[in-house]
Amino acid sequence: MSNENIELDQTVHYWVHIRDTERAEEELRVHGEVGEYTICGRRAWGQQMVLSEISLLWNRYNAAISGTHTAETLGDIPSPAALSVDGRAERPNLAPLHEALLRCGSDGWRPLTPMRVGIMECIAFAETAFD
């Protein structure tokens, strides 16, 4: 990761993994649920939270590659998403999507893929694509 100074703001996003989006879209399509739905994750992520998570996972990845794991790199560090976010933006209304998925017989809108998994996939892709 670059040590460039990044100008952060209070913007928050409700990230969701593409697999969760695809799963919901497929469920709606198969059951003939037609409509326009807002889709997003359930947790707010501020820019600093995302950068902290990337840094943690990047360090873990590099330790795995170099065989230099420590208790810190292997430790169970809680996700920053467990913390509250300053400047929290109101999350889009997920009720219509949730209710449509319930009508399909599913558990409703329940994203299954953690942000950490998505970030690790991006790191792995970047290492193979730019190597």
ABEGO torsion letter per residue (X at the ends): XBABBBBBBABBBBBBBAAAAAAAAAAAAAAGBBEBBBBBBABBBBAAAAAAAAAAAAAAAAAAAAGABBAAAABBBBBAAABBBBGBBBBBBAAAAAAAAAAAGBAEBBBABBAAAAAAAAAAAAAAAAX
